[in-house]
Amino acid sequence: MTNKRIEQYLLQALNMALGPLMSGETSYTNSFDCKIVEGGFIFQPRLPSGYIIDDNLYQKIFLIANAALYPMFTVLKQNSAFFVPLKTDDIHVKRGLFFPMKPGISERLVIPDLDRFIPTIPGMTLPIMKNLSVDYNKITSIAICGNSGSGKSYMLTYLLSVLKPISDLIIVDPKFDSPSRWARVNSISVIHPQKNRSKSDFLSEVNEALSQCLNTIQDRQAILYNNPSTKFKHITIVIDEVLALSEGVNKAIKESFFSLLSQIALLGRATKIHLLLVSQRFDHTSVPVSVREQMNLLIQIGNINQKTTQFLFPDLDPNGIIIPLGKGTGLIQVIDNEHPYQVLPLLCPTYYTKKGIL
């Protein structure tokens, strides 16, 4: 389908749906136009107009275009109206509303044999979907959020398997659940609760491990000061259900835990030390705000609405984002210089692993 045909089709969809909002003005009355450009399309209003060009109009156009272009394109949701200047001397059409989009839709990665798949992954790549991979060198911290039964543990086990060849892993498992079983199969030690120990005692042990990581960061910073090109092996601190770790413990120990998490999140990027945190929610009681703000791979799985996305995506209204049905679906955002900044629909990989882990 040519760009011209797509433009005509999109104009027809907008004309039919926008009539009441735009006081009957349409492209047939030369009130606006639509152009396909690199990376998206531009809604070009002709001013003065009888309709208001604001966030409400922008979001209405998004809803119409996203449904009309599916599955040829995925229109990427913006938090507010995205104005762009246009190269013309005509003052009536010197501005437009830009709608970023990408070809196709999110497609699930299906891996028949995870053990055979992992050696084929190039370099420091983390494959997420068929058309989405991330470079772990550009990841600071990872957050996986979702309600119980949404598939968080399944996604975490996948990431642990992919990270194992490229990163040392420090695993904290307050629930003594699937991460511990995965670690046992892969001969990796785990910090987990033990019988006859209090929660505060367990968190103190976690704080000791985090403190050692902070010392490693400081040692590596000193090395980088003298030799900025030094390459370090990645270290990933994995905490499953971080909310369970911090609730109901001694206040001073919890404050130490939050302080250590914040320092690692803020200082770990240059020294290749990362956080991978899993939780049912990421409010201020589970992790400090500074930690959440440093995370640049954000995954929300399960029920998607404004309430569930308020912590990982505080400015996002998910209305209109087409999220596939099924387990392990949701939203993902990668904040780096290679991927669209916008939130994308997510389908977590389907894979097969050793029995007895999940």
Phi, psi and omega in degrees: 000124183285161178301325180296317179294321179295319178300314180297317179296317181293320177299319179297316179298317180292318179300318184287327187265334186269353185313304182298325182287335186247027176054035177084358180285137182221179176291338179291335176263014179062031181275336177199168177219171181220130183231131172278126179232176179298124176084005179164204175222159181242126169271116187250100179282151174257120182253153356296153182226164178269007179234155182269130178265101185215188180299323181299314178296318182299314182291327176295316179297320178301313182300317181292311185291320183297319178287321183291325184270348178292135002261014179295321181221156169249115176280131187270127185292134175252153179283336180205175182302135184249095180275142174227144175281146180246145183278091178201154177269353180280111184297339183288337184227039183272003180219157179211166174259122183263136179238102178295145176207160178233149181297144175072192181230170178295135180232137184288140175274121180251120186243105182297324181221104184297321181296325178279332182288319187302316179296344180272353181286126182284137171052229183259030186277140171247103178288128181250309177224178181302322183246023180214117172228154179235150178270118185294338176297338183257007180262131175269298179217156182240136175239131173240119184235145177172158180289166181300132180085006183279343181113017180298313182296324179296315179292321179297316180299322176298312181296320177300318181295321181286326182282334186308315181288341187246355185211142166289144184240130172246109189254128175244120185233088182297335182268353182052055190239223188301322177300324178293321179293319177299316181296322179297316179297326184259012175057048177239134181287152182228141171268115184218162179297148177234157183299143177067024175239141179282165178295324180294322177295319178296316180294328176298321177295321177296316179300324179296318178294319178294322178297321177295322176295322178294322175297321177297319177302314181294322177296317180292325176299320179296321178293317180295330179300320181271332181217087186298342183270003181299135178257131179246153172284141181293144172237127181241123177266114185254122178235114178273134181051067183298333179295322179293335182285324189261351181274138173072031179240167178306135185300317183295321180290321178295319179296322176296318178300313179297319180297317179294318177301316181298315181295319179294317180297321183281327188254349191283341188300308184293335183259012174063037176243122190240160170249138171234104188248138179237135181199156174288334173206159182238053176277184186292345179277344181262317176217153176296152179301323181298328178290314181299323182288339179274346182288132180236010167231104188247126183233121176243120184243148174098219183295122183247117172202180184297330181288316183285335183264003189294338183266314178282326182231071189296334182263003187267133165256107186287359181302126177099343177285124183277107181254123181298153177280159176118170181285147178073029177245157181169226183230152176219145174223128176247117183256090175211192183263012182246333187249157174302138182293339187289160176286138181243150170298142184239137166235111182296151180299146170258126184214167179238133185226185183297143179294148175092001179268311181256000000 
